[in-house]
Amino acid sequence: MALRINDELPNLTVTTDQGDLTLHDWIGDSWAILFSHPKDYTPVCTTEFGAVAQLADEWAKRGTKVMGISVDGVEEHKGWKNDIESVAGAPAGFPIIADEDLTVAKALDMLPADAYLPDGRTPADSATVRSVFIVAPNKKVQLMMTYPMSVGRNFAEVLRALDGLQRTYEQPLATPANWETGQDVIVALALDDAAAAEKYGDLDIKLPYLRFAKSPE
């Protein structure tokens, strides 16, 4: 069954380079980001995992845990982390799932149910394991994005999207195109003008259905 936004993240017990973890327990009361790749020791993914490592302080500021996913094994992950840290100049302190039997890739709908890894496989055999999932503390998936192998993921955009999700989480708010932290937000139509003004202050009404307010802190 396809995984969709607002679906609960499957509560899998996974093997990582930091031991066995159960996803819901690992998330706890935090936000979480899971990001996957098709093979260790590949060029684009090395730069991506390095970018995640460099953002460790930013994830921590936002109360967010990060976890990688790979269809290679634990020992390969441990060795590959040396390369990641060499390129990034930062420790890769996050766990990486060793999804050798494709359980996670299939549960998160990155590979079809009948997928398998052939002998002598290349990254192309698991090319669609190139996704990012942002998960809220309620364990529900809030965002999914999938990239091709030839385009490195933009983790500045992942960070921006995380900021937007945290700003609007369980509130009648949304963010406009190209929103950045500190900019005005959109008030949902669930509130009429009076209720919106009472809750968020003065409104900048562009259209009857497009009303901006200062971003609440």
HUURGI-V170199 format. One record per residue. N is the residue number from 1. PHI is phi in radians with two decimals (none if undefined). PSI is psi in whole degrees, -180 to 180 (* if undefined). Layout:
N|PHI|PSI ; N|PHI|PSI
This chain:
1|none|138 ; 2|-1.15|144 ; 3|-1.57|131 ; 4|-2.20|162 ; 5|-1.03|138 ; 6|1.39|1 ; 7|-1.29|150 ; 8|-1.28|135 ; 9|-1.10|130 ; 10|-0.95|133 ; 11|-1.54|73 ; 12|-1.52|148 ; 13|-1.63|123 ; 14|-2.15|152 ; 15|-1.67|129 ; 16|-2.25|174 ; 17|-1.22|-6 ; 18|-1.98|19 ; 19|1.83|-178 ; 20|-1.42|136 ; 21|-2.37|143 ; 22|-1.73|126 ; 23|-0.99|-47 ; 24|-1.14|-38 ; 25|-1.16|-40 ; 26|-1.10|-42 ; 27|-1.14|-44 ; 28|1.04|-128 ; 29|-1.73|15 ; 30|-1.66|170 ; 31|-1.43|160 ; 32|-2.53|149 ; 33|-2.20|125 ; 34|-1.91|130 ; 35|-2.34|135 ; 36|-2.06|161 ; 37|-2.64|157 ; 38|-1.45|-15 ; 39|-2.99|142 ; 40|-1.22|163 ; 41|0.99|43 ; 42|-2.07|149 ; 43|-1.16|-52 ; 44|-1.10|-44 ; 45|-1.14|-32 ; 46|-1.09|-42 ; 47|-1.18|-36 ; 48|-1.18|-48 ; 49|-1.12|-32 ; 50|-1.11|-40 ; 51|-1.10|-40 ; 52|-1.10|-42 ; 53|-1.07|-41 ; 54|-1.15|-22 ; 55|-1.65|15 ; 56|-0.92|-44 ; 57|-1.16|-35 ; 58|-1.21|-41 ; 59|-1.08|-43 ; 60|-1.11|-40 ; 61|-1.04|-30 ; 62|-1.72|11 ; 63|1.03|41 ; 64|-2.12|131 ; 65|-1.68|148 ; 66|-2.16|146 ; 67|-2.53|131 ; 68|-1.49|162 ; 69|-2.32|132 ; 70|-2.50|154 ; 71|-1.67|18 ; 72|-1.77|179 ; 73|-1.65|174 ; 74|-1.04|-48 ; 75|-1.13|-36 ; 76|-1.12|-41 ; 77|-1.03|-46 ; 78|-1.07|-42 ; 79|-1.18|-42 ; 80|-1.12|-33 ; 81|-1.04|-30 ; 82|-1.07|-42 ; 83|-1.16|-44 ; 84|-1.00|-47 ; 85|-1.20|-33 ; 86|-1.13|-43 ; 87|-1.26|-41 ; 88|-1.42|-26 ; 89|1.19|28 ; 90|-2.62|148 ; 91|-1.23|139 ; 92|-1.67|81 ; 93|-1.44|-4 ; 94|-1.44|152 ; 95|-1.32|154 ; 96|-2.17|124 ; 97|-1.21|136 ; 98|-1.69|90 ; 99|-1.67|56 ; 100|-1.15|-28 ; 101|-1.65|6 ; 102|1.19|15 ; 103|-1.03|-46 ; 104|-1.24|-45 ; 105|-1.00|-38 ; 106|-1.35|-40 ; 107|-1.13|-32 ; 108|-1.64|11 ; 109|1.13|31 ; 110|-1.58|-21 ; 111|-2.36|150 ; 112|-1.18|160 ; 113|-1.06|-28 ; 114|-1.66|11 ; 115|-1.20|150 ; 116|-2.61|165 ; 117|-1.81|113 ; 118|-1.30|160 ; 119|-1.04|141 ; 120|1.18|28 ; 121|-1.08|159 ; 122|-2.09|171 ; 123|-0.98|-26 ; 124|-1.10|-25 ; 125|-1.24|-20 ; 126|-2.31|39 ; 127|-1.06|-31 ; 128|-1.43|0 ; 129|-1.45|67 ; 130|-2.45|50 ; 131|-2.07|158 ; 132|-2.12|134 ; 133|-2.17|128 ; 134|-1.85|128 ; 135|-2.13|133 ; 136|-1.43|168 ; 137|-1.03|-22 ; 138|-1.40|6 ; 139|1.28|15 ; 140|-1.75|141 ; 141|-1.23|127 ; 142|-1.82|-24 ; 143|-2.70|144 ; 144|-2.41|136 ; 145|-2.52|141 ; 146|-2.22|133 ; 147|-2.00|153 ; 148|-1.33|166 ; 149|-1.16|-24 ; 150|-1.49|-7 ; 151|-2.13|115 ; 152|-1.14|140 ; 153|-1.19|145 ; 154|-1.68|98 ; 155|-1.36|-13 ; 156|-1.16|-36 ; 157|-1.23|-38 ; 158|-1.05|-42 ; 159|-1.13|-43 ; 160|-1.09|-44 ; 161|-1.12|-40 ; 162|-1.05|-43 ; 163|-1.04|-44 ; 164|-1.12|-42 ; 165|-1.12|-42 ; 166|-1.21|-33 ; 167|-1.19|-34 ; 168|-1.81|-2 ; 169|-1.06|122 ; 170|0.98|30 ; 171|-2.25|152 ; 172|-1.38|59 ; 173|-2.34|159 ; 174|-2.53|167 ; 175|-1.97|143 ; 176|-1.38|177 ; 177|-0.97|139 ; 178|1.12|19 ; 179|-1.04|142 ; 180|-2.22|157 ; 181|-0.92|133 ; 182|1.70|-18 ; 183|-1.40|165 ; 184|-1.10|154 ; 185|-2.04|166 ; 186|-1.68|135 ; 187|-1.59|131 ; 188|-1.17|154 ; 189|-1.27|-5 ; 190|-1.11|-21 ; 191|-1.87|134 ; 192|-1.32|175 ; 193|-1.00|-43 ; 194|-1.14|-46 ; 195|-1.18|-37 ; 196|-1.15|-43 ; 197|-1.16|-37 ; 198|-1.14|-37 ; 199|-1.44|-38 ; 200|-2.11|2 ; 201|1.53|-162 ; 202|-1.00|138 ; 203|-1.81|146 ; 204|-1.84|99 ; 205|-1.62|105 ; 206|-1.43|-41 ; 207|-2.54|161 ; 208|-0.95|-28 ; 209|-1.87|6 ; 210|-2.27|98 ; 211|-2.20|126 ; 212|-1.77|150 ; 213|-2.46|161 ; 214|-1.08|142 ; 215|-1.19|123 ; 216|-1.21|143 ; 217|-1.67|*
